[in-house]
């Protein structure tokens, strides 16, 4: 049996790292990696809470890189999607002013010609240096 894309295979966990688990594929002399994001359909903080070395697992082949000799595996692809909780519908608040947002106060800006606006420029003028 050869490894093919989208094939579902059995394997044994041979090593665990912080980024994923290495799985030796049954009937093959090949090993693939189950990335930590492909271990479960829920958040995985510590992969050791989900897998142990020597554990028998079922995986799906999701990518084959023949140039690099790497096989990417997924356990998550074989799991049902988790049920998502629907957000409770919140009643909308009515706005004042006929639905318009209140206008902000006018902002005053300094005039660039005003004294104190450009400290460096004023110092250069004192030294009679033109820009």
C-alpha positions in Angstrom: 0.0 0.0 0.0 1.5 3.4 -1.0 0.7 6.7 0.6 -1.8 8.7 -1.4 -3.3 12.1 -0.8 -6.6 12.0 1.2 -5.9 8.4 2.2 -7.1 7.5 5.7 -4.5 5.3 7.4 -3.6 3.8 10.8 -0.3 4.6 12.5 1.6 4.7 15.7 2.9 7.9 17.4 6.7 7.6 17.5 7.6 11.0 18.8 6.1 14.2 20.2 7.4 17.7 19.9 5.9 21.0 20.9 4.8 21.6 17.3 3.3 18.2 16.5 3.6 14.4 16.6 5.5 12.0 14.3 3.4 9.0 13.2 4.8 5.9 11.6 2.2 4.8 9.0 1.0 1.2 9.3 2.2 -1.1 6.5 4.7 1.6 5.3 8.2 2.4 6.2 7.3 6.0 6.2 6.6 8.5 8.8 4.5 11.7 8.7 3.9 14.7 10.9 0.6 15.6 12.6 1.0 19.4 13.2 -0.4 20.6 16.5 -3.1 22.5 14.7 -4.2 19.2 13.1 -4.5 17.1 16.3 -8.0 18.2 17.3 -10.9 20.3 16.2 -10.5 22.3 19.5 -7.6 24.4 20.7 -4.5 22.4 21.6 -2.2 24.1 24.1 -0.2 21.1 25.0 -0.1 18.2 22.6 0.8 15.8 25.4 -2.8 16.1 26.7 -4.0 14.5 23.4 -1.3 12.1 22.4 1.4 9.7 23.9 4.3 7.9 22.3 3.2 4.4 21.2 -0.5 5.4 20.8 -2.3 3.9 17.8 -4.1 6.7 15.8 -6.1 7.1 12.6 -4.9 9.9 10.3 -5.7 11.4 7.0 -2.9 12.3 4.5 -3.4 16.0 3.7 -0.2 16.9 1.9 2.7 15.0 0.3 6.0 16.9 -0.5 7.9 14.3 -2.6 10.9 16.7 -3.1 11.5 17.1 0.7 10.1 13.6 1.5 7.6 14.9 3.9 4.1 13.7 4.6 1.6 16.0 6.4 -1.1 14.2 8.4 -4.3 15.2 10.1 -6.4 13.7 12.9 -8.7 16.8 12.9 -9.9 16.1 9.3 -11.5 12.9 10.6 -13.4 14.6 13.4 -16.9 16.1 13.1 -17.0 19.9 13.2 -17.6 21.2 16.7 -21.0 22.8 17.2 -20.8 26.5 17.3 -22.8 28.4 19.8 -25.0 31.1 18.2 -24.7 34.5 19.6 -27.8 35.7 21.5 -29.6 38.4 19.6 -29.2 41.6 21.5 -31.9 44.3 21.3 -30.6 47.4 19.5 -30.5 50.6 21.4 -32.2 53.5 19.9 -30.1 56.5 19.2 -30.9 60.1 20.1 -31.0 62.7 17.3 -33.0 60.6 14.9 -30.3 57.9 14.7 -27.5 60.3 14.0 -24.3 60.1 16.0 -23.7 63.2 18.1 -21.2 65.6 16.5 -17.9 66.1 18.2 -16.7 69.4 19.4 -14.8 71.5 16.8 -11.1 70.9 17.0 -8.8 73.9 17.1 -5.4 73.7 15.4 -2.5 76.1 15.7 -1.8 78.2 12.7 1.7 77.3 11.3 2.4 81.0 11.0 1.7 81.5 14.7 4.6 81.9 17.1 5.4 78.7 19.1 4.3 76.3 16.4 7.7 75.5 15.0 10.3 75.7 17.7 13.1 74.6 15.5 12.1 77.1 12.8 12.0 79.9 15.3 15.5 79.1 16.6 16.8 79.0 13.1 15.3 82.4 12.4 17.1 83.8 15.5 20.3 82.6 14.0 19.4 84.1 10.6 19.4 80.8 8.9 16.9 80.4 6.0 15.2 77.1 5.2 
